[in-house]
Amino acid sequence: MEFQVLKRSHLKRNILIAVVIVLVLSAIILTFTRAKYRTTQSMPLLNGTINYTLADLNIVAMYLSGSEIDTLPDGNYELTSESYCTNEENVKDETITLSYDSATKGLSVSPMIKKGTKCYLYFEEKSGASDVIEGIYEENQDMLAYDGTVDNNLRYIGADPNNYVYFNCDDYNNPNSNTCELWRIIGVFNDNSHGRSGEKLVKLIRSDSLGDIAWNSDNTNNWSTASLQTTLNGDYLNGSGSYASSGIKNDTTRNMIANVTWKLGGTASYTSSRNGLASHFYGYERGTTVYSGRPTTWQGKIALMYPSDYGYATSGGATTNREACLANELNNWNSSSYSDCKNNDWIFNNDFQWTLTPYSSNSYRVFHVNSSGSVDLYSAGTSIWVRPSVYLTSNVSISGGDGTVNSPYTLKA
């Protein structure tokens, strides 16, 4: 009898091996995916605009400067316009708006979306407002100049430089003349001016006056207790009381305003070229010469311009250039010989304007810019123009516009 050896079938073995391979690969992929989701699930959701976890959102990829990243970037970053989400049909959904708060690493997605929506996040480092202004200096020296002080602050100069900015807006996502006020940028200031160590801050002044208001209704020159100070940092800042409709409109603007140290130094000497130049006032303002018992600094958000802000804003003109203006005392800028100084100074406006700086030889006088262009003294109880001044926090960036009156800079925090 002949026996035939049957060939052993390898089908079951091959199936078993295939199953094992699939399971191993699935485990690897699952582990990688779970790890990636773990790095993104720590991102908090803001504004209550969605009720799903980030795993439900399916963040497919995050990118920084063109390179894919697995964790949220540390530092002052923002989402770029390249960021987007796709719907369940894997089509880009133009109706979805993404925003990111680098301070809290919080993501806001609106409107309500479906589970499984895929999002692609592109990050870039924010350019602060001060960086933008410093970045345009080289090509705009006709309207920007360093002041040559020990701090060498960068200032806008001239009769009408491109330093307009939309501020105190109802809606910073739709900034225009109907939703915002027009303010102007004085310049970029180092920490000796505002006390925030290592920070360069942009300083603004309201383009128009709030009206004729007394510096201090009790006619004393102590800014820490002055009626104007308490009004600006009370009802005006909070948009309450008599400023419910004309004060700071919302928390977005309030959070853009830095809490800084305003210098309250003054002087009794200001009428000669030995003691009345813009450079002299810059030193007085940051000095300790005050009337007896007066403070030399004040901590707060809203105050006024300094005499030196006015002085350094000039570009001079054909008959009297900037150098000559800065070599002449501010008290003498009303002279016909120095008309180019005030006429080419954007802060000058043919009206009386308060400054922050007190006179140190008596208890009631304060420096102001008068309607003829000189810097002189008024009693604190007198009512003249008030133009609030603020420093922006360092995280505020310029998001659009070119600084012209027809296209003011727009801001983003």
SULZIMO-V737939 format. One line per field, one symbol per residue. phi: phi as a letter, one per 20 degrees, with the letter a starting at -180 (. if undefined). burial: + if it has 9 or more other ideal C-beta (glycine too) atoms within 8 Angstrom, else -. A space follows every 10 residues. Layout:
phi: ???
burial: ???
//
This chain:
phi: .dedeffffe ffffffffff ffffffffff fffffffffd ffffedmmec ddfffffmff bccclndfcd cffepedcfe fffacdefem dgdfeeddbc dffdldddcb fgcefnfecd dddbffefgf fffffeggec ffccbfemff elfecfcofb fecfbfblef bfecfbfedc eedcefrdce ffecnegmdd deddcffdef pecffbfemc ddffcfffff ffedfffemc lfdfdcefeb fgfgffefec eeedfcbddb dcfebcfgff fgfggeeceb fgnefdbber dcbcfdgfff ffeedmbfec fggfffedff fdfefffcff fffdcfffbm becfdeeeee ebececfbee feoeebdcff efecgcdgcb deffefdeda mcnffebggd dbd
burial: ---------- ---------- ---------- ----+++-++ +-+-++--++ ---+-++++- -+++----+- -++---+++- --+++++--- --+--+-+-+ ++--++++++ --+---++++ ++++-+-+++ -+++-++--+ --+++-+--- ++++++++-- +-+++++-+- -+--+---++ +++++++++- +-++-+---+ +++++++-++ --++++--++ +++--+++++ +++++++++- --++--++-- -+++-+++-+ +++++++--+ ----++++++ ++-++++-++ +--+++++-+ ++++++++++ +++++++--+ -+-+++-+++ ++++---+++ ++++++++-- -+++++++++ ---+++++++ --+++--+-+ +--+++++++ ++++++++-- +-++---+++ +++
//
